[in-house]
Amino acid sequence: MSEYPVHDNTAEHRFELIVDGEVGALATYRLRDGVVNILHTETAPPMRGRGLAGELARQTLDQIRERGDRVVPSCPFFARWIEEHPAYRDLVVAR
């Protein structure tokens, strides 16, 4: 388990990476029919440069895989991250 857990905040429609009790990075999404459309990713300004967005992407995609869902990486960061980590490409829904 990562030192920084990622939680699916379903009420806010976002995955949140928690650092010292605060949201260090988040990814907003839309879920429909088992497909998670990742819309936007951001890291809290004072926490940038620590690799948190990459950790958020990894844990988010792992959770999506565990649920049996698929992903549409509309967010450019997630699209690039998946391209750089081929083990996650099977999750992507062809558009």
SVG drawing of the C-alpha trace seen along z (x, -y; Angstrom):
<svg xmlns="http://www.w3.org/2000/svg" viewBox="-25 -26 35 33">
<polyline fill="none" stroke="black" stroke-width="0.4" points="0.0,0.0 1.2,-3.5 2.1,-5.9 -0.5,-8.2 -3.9,-6.5 -6.3,-7.3 -10.0,-7.5 -12.9,-7.5 -15.0,-10.5 -18.2,-9.5 -20.1,-12.5 -17.7,-14.9 -17.0,-12.6 -13.2,-12.6 -10.4,-10.4 -8.4,-12.0 -4.8,-11.3 -4.4,-12.2 -1.2,-13.7 -1.1,-14.4 -4.9,-14.5 -5.3,-16.9 -6.1,-16.4 -2.7,-16.5 -3.9,-15.6 -7.2,-14.8 -8.8,-13.5 -12.4,-14.4 -14.4,-11.9 -17.8,-11.0 -19.0,-7.4 -21.5,-5.8 -22.2,-2.2 -18.9,-0.9 -16.8,-3.5 -14.9,-6.1 -14.2,-9.2 -11.2,-11.0 -11.8,-14.6 -9.1,-16.6 -6.2,-16.1 -4.6,-18.7 -2.0,-18.7 -2.1,-21.2 0.4,-23.9 2.6,-23.5 2.8,-19.7 3.9,-19.8 7.1,-18.1 6.7,-15.1 5.3,-12.6 1.8,-12.8 -0.1,-13.0 1.6,-9.8 0.8,-8.0 -2.8,-9.2 -3.0,-7.9 -1.6,-4.5 -3.9,-3.9 -6.9,-5.3 -6.4,-2.9 -5.7,0.0 -9.1,-0.7 -10.9,-1.0 -9.4,2.4 -10.4,4.0 -14.0,2.9 -14.0,4.3 -14.6,0.9 -12.9,-0.7 -11.5,-4.2 -11.6,-7.0 -8.6,-9.2 -10.0,-12.6 -7.5,-14.3 -4.2,-14.8 -2.1,-13.9 -3.9,-10.5 -3.7,-9.9 0.1,-10.4 0.5,-8.4 -1.3,-5.4 0.8,-5.7 4.0,-5.6 2.7,-2.7 1.6,0.0 0.3,2.4 -2.8,0.1 -3.6,-0.3 -6.1,2.6 -8.3,0.5 -8.8,-2.2 -12.1,-2.1 -11.6,-2.8 -13.3,-6.0"/>
</svg>
